Amino acid sequence: MQGLILVLMSLGFDGLTQTQTDKNHKEKSRDFAYPSMFTNNLIGLFLSGAMYTFGAVTEGDDTLQRIISSPDILAECVIWGLAGSVG
């Protein structure tokens, strides 16, 4: 149930941010969103890295070692990452 709530919240926030992004682009006469997409992804990358590092240091998380040590899991993670970036 919590997963559904989180997905619905994510979709709602995506709708809100897209509306605001469209307004900003029309006001500033920009017809592309690549700079804001790059900034959002860069911030997400740093925050994800910080959260993983915090978890690895405080809780002894060994997820990265398990992924790197298993070629099957590593291949699946790469495929998911590529599919997410293309999609």
PyMOL Python script that loads the backbone (N, CA, C, O; Angstrom):
from pymol import cmd

cmd.read_pdbstr("""\
ATOM      1  N   MET A   1       0.815  -1.191   0.000  1.00  0.00           N
ATOM      2  CA  MET A   1       0.000   0.000   0.000  1.00  0.00           C
ATOM      3  C   MET A   1       0.868   1.270   0.000  1.00  0.00           C
ATOM      4  O   MET A   1       0.565   2.248  -0.683  1.00  0.00           O
ATOM      5  N   GLN A   2       1.953   1.224   0.784  1.00  0.00           N
ATOM      6  CA  GLN A   2       2.837   2.390   0.837  1.00  0.00           C
ATOM      7  C   GLN A   2       3.464   2.669  -0.528  1.00  0.00           C
ATOM      8  O   GLN A   2       3.657   3.824  -0.910  1.00  0.00           O
ATOM      9  N   GLY A   3       3.781   1.596  -1.258  1.00  0.00           N
ATOM     10  CA  GLY A   3       4.369   1.770  -2.587  1.00  0.00           C
ATOM     11  C   GLY A   3       3.421   2.478  -3.533  1.00  0.00           C
ATOM     12  O   GLY A   3       3.837   3.346  -4.299  1.00  0.00           O
ATOM     13  N   LEU A   4       2.144   2.112  -3.485  1.00  0.00           N
ATOM     14  CA  LEU A   4       1.157   2.778  -4.338  1.00  0.00           C
ATOM     15  C   LEU A   4       1.030   4.258  -3.991  1.00  0.00           C
ATOM     16  O   LEU A   4       0.934   5.110  -4.874  1.00  0.00           O
ATOM     17  N   ILE A   5       1.031   4.545  -2.712  1.00  0.00           N
ATOM     18  CA  ILE A   5       0.939   5.947  -2.279  1.00  0.00           C
ATOM     19  C   ILE A   5       2.145   6.729  -2.777  1.00  0.00           C
ATOM     20  O   ILE A   5       2.005   7.853  -3.258  1.00  0.00           O
ATOM     21  N   LEU A   6       3.333   6.135  -2.664  1.00  0.00           N
ATOM     22  CA  LEU A   6       4.538   6.825  -3.132  1.00  0.00           C
ATOM     23  C   LEU A   6       4.523   7.037  -4.644  1.00  0.00           C
ATOM     24  O   LEU A   6       4.931   8.095  -5.122  1.00  0.00           O
ATOM     25  N   VAL A   7       4.059   6.051  -5.396  1.00  0.00           N
ATOM     26  CA  VAL A   7       3.972   6.194  -6.853  1.00  0.00           C
ATOM     27  C   VAL A   7       2.984   7.299  -7.221  1.00  0.00           C
ATOM     28  O   VAL A   7       3.269   8.127  -8.087  1.00  0.00           O
ATOM     29  N   LEU A   8       1.825   7.312  -6.564  1.00  0.00           N
ATOM     30  CA  LEU A   8       0.834   8.354  -6.848  1.00  0.00           C
ATOM     31  C   LEU A   8       1.363   9.741  -6.485  1.00  0.00           C
ATOM     32  O   LEU A   8       1.122  10.709  -7.206  1.00  0.00           O
ATOM     33  N   MET A   9       2.079   9.834  -5.373  1.00  0.00           N
ATOM     34  CA  MET A   9       2.674  11.124  -5.002  1.00  0.00           C
ATOM     35  C   MET A   9       3.708  11.556  -6.038  1.00  0.00           C
ATOM     36  O   MET A   9       3.774  12.729  -6.404  1.00  0.00           O
ATOM     37  N   SER A  10       4.506  10.613  -6.504  1.00  0.00           N
ATOM     38  CA  SER A  10       5.514  10.926  -7.512  1.00  0.00           C
ATOM     39  C   SER A  10       4.870  11.432  -8.797  1.00  0.00           C
ATOM     40  O   SER A  10       5.323  12.413  -9.385  1.00  0.00           O
ATOM     41  N   LEU A  11       3.813  10.753  -9.224  1.00  0.00           N
ATOM     42  CA  LEU A  11       3.113  11.194 -10.434  1.00  0.00           C
ATOM     43  C   LEU A  11       2.492  12.577 -10.240  1.00  0.00           C
ATOM     44  O   LEU A  11       2.513  13.403 -11.152  1.00  0.00           O
ATOM     45  N   GLY A  12       1.947  12.823  -9.068  1.00  0.00           N
ATOM     46  CA  GLY A  12       1.375  14.142  -8.784  1.00  0.00           C
ATOM     47  C   GLY A  12       2.418  15.239  -8.836  1.00  0.00           C
ATOM     48  O   GLY A  12       2.190  16.291  -9.434  1.00  0.00           O
ATOM     49  N   PHE A  13       3.574  14.996  -8.205  1.00  0.00           N
ATOM     50  CA  PHE A  13       4.634  16.003  -8.224  1.00  0.00           C
ATOM     51  C   PHE A  13       5.207  16.188  -9.623  1.00  0.00           C
ATOM     52  O   PHE A  13       5.577  17.300  -9.999  1.00  0.00           O
ATOM     53  N   ASP A  14       5.283  15.100 -10.401  1.00  0.00           N
ATOM     54  CA  ASP A  14       5.724  15.235 -11.793  1.00  0.00           C
ATOM     55  C   ASP A  14       4.783  16.146 -12.572  1.00  0.00           C
ATOM     56  O   ASP A  14       5.230  16.990 -13.349  1.00  0.00           O
ATOM     57  N   GLY A  15       3.483  15.974 -12.362  1.00  0.00           N
ATOM     58  CA  GLY A  15       2.514  16.832 -13.032  1.00  0.00           C
ATOM     59  C   GLY A  15       2.645  18.285 -12.615  1.00  0.00           C
ATOM     60  O   GLY A  15       2.548  19.185 -13.450  1.00  0.00           O
ATOM     61  N   LEU A  16       2.865  18.519 -11.328  1.00  0.00           N
ATOM     62  CA  LEU A  16       3.022  19.896 -10.844  1.00  0.00           C
ATOM     63  C   LEU A  16       4.290  20.544 -11.380  1.00  0.00           C
ATOM     64  O   LEU A  16       4.264  21.698 -11.808  1.00  0.00           O
ATOM     65  N   THR A  17       5.391  19.817 -11.359  1.00  0.00           N
ATOM     66  CA  THR A  17       6.637  20.408 -11.836  1.00  0.00           C
ATOM     67  C   THR A  17       6.614  20.624 -13.346  1.00  0.00           C
ATOM     68  O   THR A  17       7.183  21.598 -13.839  1.00  0.00           O
ATOM     69  N   GLN A  18       5.964  19.728 -14.084  1.00  0.00           N
ATOM     70  CA  GLN A  18       5.893  19.911 -15.536  1.00  0.00           C
ATOM     71  C   GLN A  18       5.100  21.154 -15.892  1.00  0.00           C
ATOM     72  O   GLN A  18       5.469  21.883 -16.812  1.00  0.00           O
ATOM     73  N   THR A  19       4.012  21.404 -15.173  1.00  0.00           N
ATOM     74  CA  THR A  19       3.215  22.597 -15.429  1.00  0.00           C
ATOM     75  C   THR A  19       4.039  23.851 -15.173  1.00  0.00           C
ATOM     76  O   THR A  19       4.027  24.785 -15.976  1.00  0.00           O
ATOM     77  N   GLN A  20       4.748  23.870 -14.064  1.00  0.00           N
ATOM     78  CA  GLN A  20       5.580  25.033 -13.745  1.00  0.00           C
ATOM     79  C   GLN A  20       6.721  25.181 -14.743  1.00  0.00           C
ATOM     80  O   GLN A  20       7.067  26.297 -15.130  1.00  0.00           O
ATOM     81  N   THR A  21       7.304  24.069 -15.161  1.00  0.00           N
ATOM     82  CA  THR A  21       8.383  24.115 -16.149  1.00  0.00           C
ATOM     83  C   THR A  21       7.882  24.701 -17.466  1.00  0.00           C
ATOM     84  O   THR A  21       8.558  25.527 -18.080  1.00  0.00           O
ATOM     85  N   ASP A  22       6.703  24.276 -17.896  1.00  0.00           N
ATOM     86  CA  ASP A  22       6.125  24.832 -19.129  1.00  0.00           C
ATOM     87  C   ASP A  22       5.917  26.336 -19.015  1.00  0.00           C
ATOM     88  O   ASP A  22       6.199  27.074 -19.959  1.00  0.00           O
ATOM     89  N   LYS A  23       5.427  26.793 -17.872  1.00  0.00           N
ATOM     90  CA  LYS A  23       5.227  28.233 -17.663  1.00  0.00           C
ATOM     91  C   LYS A  23       6.555  28.978 -17.724  1.00  0.00           C
ATOM     92  O   LYS A  23       6.648  30.039 -18.341  1.00  0.00           O
ATOM     93  N   ASN A  24       7.580  28.422 -17.083  1.00  0.00           N
ATOM     94  CA  ASN A  24       8.894  29.075 -17.089  1.00  0.00           C
ATOM     95  C   ASN A  24       9.467  29.154 -18.502  1.00  0.00           C
ATOM     96  O   ASN A  24      10.050  30.170 -18.882  1.00  0.00           O
ATOM     97  N   HIS A  25       9.303  28.100 -19.268  1.00  0.00           N
ATOM     98  CA  HIS A  25       9.841  28.101 -20.633  1.00  0.00           C
ATOM     99  C   HIS A  25       9.115  29.108 -21.518  1.00  0.00           C
ATOM    100  O   HIS A  25       9.737  29.746 -22.368  1.00  0.00           O
ATOM    101  N   LYS A  26       7.818  29.256 -21.329  1.00  0.00           N
ATOM    102  CA  LYS A  26       7.074  30.233 -22.132  1.00  0.00           C
ATOM    103  C   LYS A  26       7.449  31.655 -21.745  1.00  0.00           C
ATOM    104  O   LYS A  26       7.564  32.525 -22.608  1.00  0.00           O
ATOM    105  N   GLU A  27       7.641  31.896 -20.442  1.00  0.00           N
ATOM    106  CA  GLU A  27       7.996  33.244 -19.990  1.00  0.00           C
ATOM    107  C   GLU A  27       9.376  33.653 -20.479  1.00  0.00           C
ATOM    108  O   GLU A  27       9.599  34.816 -20.815  1.00  0.00           O
ATOM    109  N   LYS A  28      10.310  32.692 -20.522  1.00  0.00           N
ATOM    110  CA  LYS A  28      11.687  33.016 -20.901  1.00  0.00           C
ATOM    111  C   LYS A  28      11.992  32.661 -22.345  1.00  0.00           C
ATOM    112  O   LYS A  28      13.146  32.705 -22.771  1.00  0.00           O
ATOM    113  N   SER A  29      10.956  32.308 -23.099  1.00  0.00           N
ATOM    114  CA  SER A  29      11.075  31.990 -24.527  1.00  0.00           C
ATOM    115  C   SER A  29      12.066  30.868 -24.792  1.00  0.00           C
ATOM    116  O   SER A  29      12.793  30.898 -25.785  1.00  0.00           O
ATOM    117  N   ARG A  30      12.095  29.890 -23.915  1.00  0.00           N
ATOM    118  CA  ARG A  30      12.930  28.707 -24.140  1.00  0.00           C
ATOM    119  C   ARG A  30      12.018  27.590 -24.602  1.00  0.00           C
ATOM    120  O   ARG A  30      10.947  27.382 -24.032  1.00  0.00           O
ATOM    121  N   ASP A  31      12.428  26.883 -25.613  1.00  0.00           N
ATOM    122  CA  ASP A  31      11.592  25.811 -26.110  1.00  0.00           C
ATOM    123  C   ASP A  31      12.186  24.435 -25.839  1.00  0.00           C
ATOM    124  O   ASP A  31      11.776  23.452 -26.456  1.00  0.00           O
ATOM    125  N   PHE A  32      13.140  24.358 -24.931  1.00  0.00           N
ATOM    126  CA  PHE A  32      13.690  23.059 -24.566  1.00  0.00           C
ATOM    127  C   PHE A  32      13.960  23.034 -23.069  1.00  0.00           C
ATOM    128  O   PHE A  32      14.148  24.076 -22.441  1.00  0.00           O
ATOM    129  N   ALA A  33      13.978  21.835 -22.508  1.00  0.00           N
ATOM    130  CA  ALA A  33      14.095  21.694 -21.054  1.00  0.00           C
ATOM    131  C   ALA A  33      15.397  21.006 -20.640  1.00  0.00           C
ATOM    132  O   ALA A  33      15.529  20.592 -19.489  1.00  0.00           O
ATOM    133  N   TYR A  34      16.352  20.878 -21.548  1.00  0.00           N
ATOM    134  CA  TYR A  34      17.560  20.122 -21.230  1.00  0.00           C
ATOM    135  C   TYR A  34      18.375  20.693 -20.080  1.00  0.00           C
ATOM    136  O   TYR A  34      18.858  19.911 -19.261  1.00  0.00           O
ATOM    137  N   PRO A  35      18.561  22.003 -19.965  1.00  0.00           N
ATOM    138  CA  PRO A  35      19.339  22.493 -18.823  1.00  0.00           C
ATOM    139  C   PRO A  35      18.707  22.153 -17.469  1.00  0.00           C
ATOM    140  O   PRO A  35      19.414  21.774 -16.536  1.00  0.00           O
ATOM    141  N   SER A  36      17.391  22.286 -17.356  1.00  0.00           N
ATOM    142  CA  SER A  36      16.756  21.959 -16.080  1.00  0.00           C
ATOM    143  C   SER A  36      16.760  20.451 -15.836  1.00  0.00           C
ATOM    144  O   SER A  36      16.890  20.010 -14.693  1.00  0.00           O
ATOM    145  N   MET A  37      16.621  19.661 -16.893  1.00  0.00           N
ATOM    146  CA  MET A  37      16.692  18.212 -16.730  1.00  0.00           C
ATOM    147  C   MET A  37      18.082  17.793 -16.267  1.00  0.00           C
ATOM    148  O   MET A  37      18.214  16.933 -15.397  1.00  0.00           O
ATOM    149  N   PHE A  38      19.114  18.394 -16.841  1.00  0.00           N
ATOM    150  CA  PHE A  38      20.483  18.086 -16.439  1.00  0.00           C
ATOM    151  C   PHE A  38      20.708  18.448 -14.978  1.00  0.00           C
ATOM    152  O   PHE A  38      21.292  17.668 -14.225  1.00  0.00           O
ATOM    153  N   THR A  39      20.245  19.630 -14.576  1.00  0.00           N
ATOM    154  CA  THR A  39      20.423  20.066 -13.192  1.00  0.00           C
ATOM    155  C   THR A  39      19.700  19.135 -12.228  1.00  0.00           C
ATOM    156  O   THR A  39      20.262  18.750 -11.202  1.00  0.00           O
ATOM    157  N   ASN A  40      18.460  18.770 -12.546  1.00  0.00           N
ATOM    158  CA  ASN A  40      17.713  17.851 -11.682  1.00  0.00           C
ATOM    159  C   ASN A  40      18.405  16.496 -11.562  1.00  0.00           C
ATOM    160  O   ASN A  40      18.502  15.938 -10.469  1.00  0.00           O
ATOM    161  N   ASN A  41      18.882  15.974 -12.677  1.00  0.00           N
ATOM    162  CA  ASN A  41      19.561  14.674 -12.642  1.00  0.00           C
ATOM    163  C   ASN A  41      20.877  14.740 -11.887  1.00  0.00           C
ATOM    164  O   ASN A  41      21.230  13.800 -11.175  1.00  0.00           O
ATOM    165  N   LEU A  42      21.606  15.840 -12.033  1.00  0.00           N
ATOM    166  CA  LEU A  42      22.869  15.988 -11.321  1.00  0.00           C
ATOM    167  C   LEU A  42      22.645  16.066  -9.816  1.00  0.00           C
ATOM    168  O   LEU A  42      23.371  15.439  -9.045  1.00  0.00           O
ATOM    169  N   ILE A  43      21.648  16.828  -9.401  1.00  0.00           N
ATOM    170  CA  ILE A  43      21.322  16.918  -7.977  1.00  0.00           C
ATOM    171  C   ILE A  43      20.872  15.555  -7.450  1.00  0.00           C
ATOM    172  O   ILE A  43      21.261  15.150  -6.355  1.00  0.00           O
ATOM    173  N   GLY A  44      20.055  14.852  -8.230  1.00  0.00           N
ATOM    174  CA  GLY A  44      19.615  13.512  -7.840  1.00  0.00           C
ATOM    175  C   GLY A  44      20.776  12.545  -7.694  1.00  0.00           C
ATOM    176  O   GLY A  44      20.799  11.723  -6.778  1.00  0.00           O
ATOM    177  N   LEU A  45      21.742  12.645  -8.603  1.00  0.00           N
ATOM    178  CA  LEU A  45      22.922  11.786  -8.535  1.00  0.00           C
ATOM    179  C   LEU A  45      23.695  12.033  -7.245  1.00  0.00           C
ATOM    180  O   LEU A  45      24.065  11.087  -6.550  1.00  0.00           O
ATOM    181  N   PHE A  46      23.938  13.298  -6.924  1.00  0.00           N
ATOM    182  CA  PHE A  46      24.691  13.617  -5.707  1.00  0.00           C
ATOM    183  C   PHE A  46      23.929  13.223  -4.450  1.00  0.00           C
ATOM    184  O   PHE A  46      24.525  12.704  -3.506  1.00  0.00           O
ATOM    185  N   LEU A  47      22.626  13.460  -4.423  1.00  0.00           N
ATOM    186  CA  LEU A  47      21.837  13.074  -3.250  1.00  0.00           C
ATOM    187  C   LEU A  47      21.789  11.557  -3.081  1.00  0.00           C
ATOM    188  O   LEU A  47      21.893  11.052  -1.963  1.00  0.00           O
ATOM    189  N   SER A  48      21.631  10.834  -4.181  1.00  0.00           N
ATOM    190  CA  SER A  48      21.627   9.372  -4.102  1.00  0.00           C
ATOM    191  C   SER A  48      22.978   8.851  -3.611  1.00  0.00           C
ATOM    192  O   SER A  48      23.039   7.945  -2.779  1.00  0.00           O
ATOM    193  N   GLY A  49      24.044   9.426  -4.126  1.00  0.00           N
ATOM    194  CA  GLY A  49      25.376   9.026  -3.680  1.00  0.00           C
ATOM    195  C   GLY A  49      25.599   9.315  -2.201  1.00  0.00           C
ATOM    196  O   GLY A  49      26.186   8.509  -1.479  1.00  0.00           O
ATOM    197  N   ALA A  50      25.123  10.479  -1.760  1.00  0.00           N
ATOM    198  CA  ALA A  50      25.268  10.830  -0.344  1.00  0.00           C
ATOM    199  C   ALA A  50      24.452   9.891   0.543  1.00  0.00           C
ATOM    200  O   ALA A  50      24.922   9.463   1.597  1.00  0.00           O
ATOM    201  N   MET A  51      23.232   9.571   0.116  1.00  0.00           N
ATOM    202  CA  MET A  51      22.399   8.661   0.919  1.00  0.00           C
ATOM    203  C   MET A  51      22.999   7.262   0.958  1.00  0.00           C
ATOM    204  O   MET A  51      22.989   6.615   2.005  1.00  0.00           O
ATOM    205  N   TYR A  52      23.522   6.785  -0.175  1.00  0.00           N
ATOM    206  CA  TYR A  52      24.147   5.463  -0.176  1.00  0.00           C
ATOM    207  C   TYR A  52      25.378   5.452   0.718  1.00  0.00           C
ATOM    208  O   TYR A  52      25.571   4.525   1.503  1.00  0.00           O
ATOM    209  N   THR A  53      26.209   6.482   0.600  1.00  0.00           N
ATOM    210  CA  THR A  53      27.418   6.557   1.417  1.00  0.00           C
ATOM    211  C   THR A  53      27.070   6.594   2.897  1.00  0.00           C
ATOM    212  O   THR A  53      27.707   5.912   3.700  1.00  0.00           O
ATOM    213  N   PHE A  54      26.070   7.377   3.266  1.00  0.00           N
ATOM    214  CA  PHE A  54      25.637   7.449   4.661  1.00  0.00           C
ATOM    215  C   PHE A  54      25.176   6.076   5.141  1.00  0.00           C
ATOM    216  O   PHE A  54      25.538   5.654   6.240  1.00  0.00           O
ATOM    217  N   GLY A  55      24.386   5.379   4.337  1.00  0.00           N
ATOM    218  CA  GLY A  55      23.925   4.047   4.719  1.00  0.00           C
ATOM    219  C   GLY A  55      25.058   3.046   4.805  1.00  0.00           C
ATOM    220  O   GLY A  55      25.076   2.204   5.703  1.00  0.00           O
ATOM    221  N   ALA A  56      26.000   3.127   3.885  1.00  0.00           N
ATOM    222  CA  ALA A  56      27.132   2.203   3.890  1.00  0.00           C
ATOM    223  C   ALA A  56      28.011   2.417   5.111  1.00  0.00           C
ATOM    224  O   ALA A  56      28.521   1.457   5.688  1.00  0.00           O
ATOM    225  N   VAL A  57      28.189   3.673   5.509  1.00  0.00           N
ATOM    226  CA  VAL A  57      29.059   3.980   6.655  1.00  0.00           C
ATOM    227  C   VAL A  57      28.358   3.667   7.974  1.00  0.00           C
ATOM    228  O   VAL A  57      28.956   3.059   8.862  1.00  0.00           O
ATOM    229  N   THR A  58      27.109   4.072   8.109  1.00  0.00           N
ATOM    230  CA  THR A  58      26.443   3.916   9.400  1.00  0.00           C
ATOM    231  C   THR A  58      25.859   2.524   9.621  1.00  0.00           C
ATOM    232  O   THR A  58      25.793   2.061  10.760  1.00  0.00           O
ATOM    233  N   GLU A  59      25.433   1.848   8.554  1.00  0.00           N
ATOM    234  CA  GLU A  59      24.780   0.552   8.726  1.00  0.00           C
ATOM    235  C   GLU A  59      25.578  -0.611   8.138  1.00  0.00           C
ATOM    236  O   GLU A  59      25.141  -1.758   8.222  1.00  0.00           O
ATOM    237  N   GLY A  60      26.726  -0.335   7.552  1.00  0.00           N
ATOM    238  CA  GLY A  60      27.551  -1.399   6.984  1.00  0.00           C
ATOM    239  C   GLY A  60      26.942  -2.045   5.751  1.00  0.00           C
ATOM    240  O   GLY A  60      27.064  -3.256   5.565  1.00  0.00           O
ATOM    241  N   ASP A  61      26.295  -1.266   4.914  1.00  0.00           N
ATOM    242  CA  ASP A  61      25.652  -1.787   3.707  1.00  0.00           C
ATOM    243  C   ASP A  61      26.716  -2.238   2.715  1.00  0.00           C
ATOM    244  O   ASP A  61      27.643  -1.489   2.407  1.00  0.00           O
ATOM    245  N   ASP A  62      26.581  -3.469   2.213  1.00  0.00           N
ATOM    246  CA  ASP A  62      27.556  -4.003   1.261  1.00  0.00           C
ATOM    247  C   ASP A  62      26.951  -4.228  -0.127  1.00  0.00           C
ATOM    248  O   ASP A  62      27.405  -5.097  -0.872  1.00  0.00           O
ATOM    249  N   THR A  63      25.938  -3.452  -0.468  1.00  0.00           N
ATOM    250  CA  THR A  63      25.237  -3.623  -1.740  1.00  0.00           C
ATOM    251  C   THR A  63      26.187  -3.483  -2.930  1.00  0.00           C
ATOM    252  O   THR A  63      26.141  -4.294  -3.854  1.00  0.00           O
ATOM    253  N   LEU A  64      27.030  -2.484  -2.916  1.00  0.00           N
ATOM    254  CA  LEU A  64      27.938  -2.256  -4.046  1.00  0.00           C
ATOM    255  C   LEU A  64      28.869  -3.445  -4.256  1.00  0.00           C
ATOM    256  O   LEU A  64      29.093  -3.855  -5.395  1.00  0.00           O
ATOM    257  N   GLN A  65      29.412  -4.003  -3.182  1.00  0.00           N
ATOM    258  CA  GLN A  65      30.304  -5.162  -3.312  1.00  0.00           C
ATOM    259  C   GLN A  65      29.543  -6.370  -3.865  1.00  0.00           C
ATOM    260  O   GLN A  65      30.087  -7.116  -4.680  1.00  0.00           O
ATOM    261  N   ARG A  66      28.285  -6.576  -3.430  1.00  0.00           N
ATOM    262  CA  ARG A  66      27.505  -7.698  -3.935  1.00  0.00           C
ATOM    263  C   ARG A  66      27.196  -7.535  -5.418  1.00  0.00           C
ATOM    264  O   ARG A  66      27.225  -8.513  -6.165  1.00  0.00           O
ATOM    265  N   ILE A  67      26.902  -6.319  -5.852  1.00  0.00           N
ATOM    266  CA  ILE A  67      26.599  -6.083  -7.267  1.00  0.00           C
ATOM    267  C   ILE A  67      27.838  -6.299  -8.127  1.00  0.00           C
ATOM    268  O   ILE A  67      27.770  -6.949  -9.170  1.00  0.00           O
ATOM    269  N   ILE A  68      28.962  -5.758  -7.693  1.00  0.00           N
ATOM    270  CA  ILE A  68      30.192  -5.882  -8.485  1.00  0.00           C
ATOM    271  C   ILE A  68      30.682  -7.319  -8.528  1.00  0.00           C
ATOM    272  O   ILE A  68      31.238  -7.740  -9.542  1.00  0.00           O
ATOM    273  N   SER A  69      30.493  -8.089  -7.456  1.00  0.00           N
ATOM    274  CA  SER A  69      31.012  -9.454  -7.410  1.00  0.00           C
ATOM    275  C   SER A  69      30.158 -10.451  -8.210  1.00  0.00           C
ATOM    276  O   SER A  69      30.607 -11.568  -8.468  1.00  0.00           O
ATOM    277  N   SER A  70      28.948 -10.067  -8.602  1.00  0.00           N
ATOM    278  CA  SER A  70      28.084 -10.973  -9.362  1.00  0.00           C
ATOM    279  C   SER A  70      27.846 -10.410 -10.761  1.00  0.00           C
ATOM    280  O   SER A  70      27.170  -9.393 -10.910  1.00  0.00           O
ATOM    281  N   PRO A  71      28.395 -11.062 -11.789  1.00  0.00           N
ATOM    282  CA  PRO A  71      28.212 -10.563 -13.159  1.00  0.00           C
ATOM    283  C   PRO A  71      26.747 -10.500 -13.591  1.00  0.00           C
ATOM    284  O   PRO A  71      26.361  -9.602 -14.339  1.00  0.00           O
ATOM    285  N   ASP A  72      25.928 -11.448 -13.125  1.00  0.00           N
ATOM    286  CA  ASP A  72      24.514 -11.448 -13.495  1.00  0.00           C
ATOM    287  C   ASP A  72      23.788 -10.234 -12.921  1.00  0.00           C
ATOM    288  O   ASP A  72      23.031  -9.564 -13.623  1.00  0.00           O
ATOM    289  N   ILE A  73      24.023  -9.961 -11.656  1.00  0.00           N
ATOM    290  CA  ILE A  73      23.371  -8.818 -11.016  1.00  0.00           C
ATOM    291  C   ILE A  73      23.879  -7.514 -11.627  1.00  0.00           C
ATOM    292  O   ILE A  73      23.099  -6.590 -11.856  1.00  0.00           O
ATOM    293  N   LEU A  74      25.184  -7.438 -11.893  1.00  0.00           N
ATOM    294  CA  LEU A  74      25.752  -6.240 -12.497  1.00  0.00           C
ATOM    295  C   LEU A  74      25.133  -5.986 -13.872  1.00  0.00           C
ATOM    296  O   LEU A  74      24.795  -4.848 -14.198  1.00  0.00           O
ATOM    297  N   ALA A  75      24.983  -7.033 -14.673  1.00  0.00           N
ATOM    298  CA  ALA A  75      24.387  -6.880 -16.006  1.00  0.00           C
ATOM    299  C   ALA A  75      22.937  -6.398 -15.892  1.00  0.00           C
ATOM    300  O   ALA A  75      22.514  -5.530 -16.656  1.00  0.00           O
ATOM    301  N   GLU A  76      22.178  -6.950 -14.952  1.00  0.00           N
ATOM    302  CA  GLU A  76      20.799  -6.513 -14.767  1.00  0.00           C
ATOM    303  C   GLU A  76      20.724  -5.048 -14.334  1.00  0.00           C
ATOM    304  O   GLU A  76      19.860  -4.307 -14.801  1.00  0.00           O
ATOM    305  N   CYS A  77      21.618  -4.633 -13.450  1.00  0.00           N
ATOM    306  CA  CYS A  77      21.627  -3.232 -13.005  1.00  0.00           C
ATOM    307  C   CYS A  77      21.961  -2.289 -14.156  1.00  0.00           C
ATOM    308  O   CYS A  77      21.364  -1.220 -14.284  1.00  0.00           O
ATOM    309  N   VAL A  78      22.917  -2.688 -14.993  1.00  0.00           N
ATOM    310  CA  VAL A  78      23.277  -1.858 -16.146  1.00  0.00           C
ATOM    311  C   VAL A  78      22.112  -1.765 -17.118  1.00  0.00           C
ATOM    312  O   VAL A  78      21.824  -0.688 -17.641  1.00  0.00           O
ATOM    313  N   ILE A  79      21.440  -2.887 -17.365  1.00  0.00           N
ATOM    314  CA  ILE A  79      20.292  -2.886 -18.286  1.00  0.00           C
ATOM    315  C   ILE A  79      19.178  -1.999 -17.735  1.00  0.00           C
ATOM    316  O   ILE A  79      18.592  -1.213 -18.479  1.00  0.00           O
ATOM    317  N   TRP A  80      18.880  -2.116 -16.443  1.00  0.00           N
ATOM    318  CA  TRP A  80      17.840  -1.271 -15.832  1.00  0.00           C
ATOM    319  C   TRP A  80      18.225   0.198 -15.919  1.00  0.00           C
ATOM    320  O   TRP A  80      17.382   1.049 -16.205  1.00  0.00           O
ATOM    321  N   GLY A  81      19.496   0.498 -15.675  1.00  0.00           N
ATOM    322  CA  GLY A  81      19.940   1.883 -15.758  1.00  0.00           C
ATOM    323  C   GLY A  81      19.828   2.441 -17.159  1.00  0.00           C
ATOM    324  O   GLY A  81      19.388   3.576 -17.343  1.00  0.00           O
ATOM    325  N   LEU A  82      20.225   1.653 -18.158  1.00  0.00           N
ATOM    326  CA  LEU A  82      20.108   2.116 -19.541  1.00  0.00           C
ATOM    327  C   LEU A  82      18.657   2.280 -19.949  1.00  0.00           C
ATOM    328  O   LEU A  82      18.305   3.248 -20.623  1.00  0.00           O
ATOM    329  N   ALA A  83      17.803   1.329 -19.540  1.00  0.00           N
ATOM    330  CA  ALA A  83      16.388   1.427 -19.875  1.00  0.00           C
ATOM    331  C   ALA A  83      15.765   2.661 -19.228  1.00  0.00           C
ATOM    332  O   ALA A  83      14.945   3.342 -19.844  1.00  0.00           O
ATOM    333  N   GLY A  84      16.153   2.944 -17.996  1.00  0.00           N
ATOM    334  CA  GLY A  84      15.617   4.129 -17.312  1.00  0.00           C
ATOM    335  C   GLY A  84      16.086   5.423 -17.953  1.00  0.00           C
ATOM    336  O   GLY A  84      15.323   6.384 -18.041  1.00  0.00           O
ATOM    337  N   SER A  85      17.334   5.457 -18.401  1.00  0.00           N
ATOM    338  CA  SER A  85      17.836   6.689 -19.005  1.00  0.00           C
ATOM    339  C   SER A  85      17.249   6.920 -20.394  1.00  0.00           C
ATOM    340  O   SER A  85      17.030   8.065 -20.788  1.00  0.00           O
ATOM    341  N   VAL A  86      16.993   5.856 -21.132  1.00  0.00           N
ATOM    342  CA  VAL A  86      16.401   5.997 -22.455  1.00  0.00           C
ATOM    343  C   VAL A  86      14.910   6.334 -22.338  1.00  0.00           C
ATOM    344  O   VAL A  86      14.381   7.145 -23.098  1.00  0.00           O
ATOM    345  N   GLY A  87      14.249   5.695 -21.375  1.00  0.00           N
ATOM    346  CA  GLY A  87      12.810   5.900 -21.202  1.00  0.00           C
ATOM    347  C   GLY A  87      12.508   7.258 -20.668  1.00  0.00           C
ATOM    348  O   GLY A  87      11.342   7.595 -20.463  1.00  0.00           O
TER     349      GLY A  87
END
""", "prot")
cmd.dss("prot")
cmd.show_as("cartoon", "prot")
cmd.util.cbc("prot")
cmd.orient("prot")
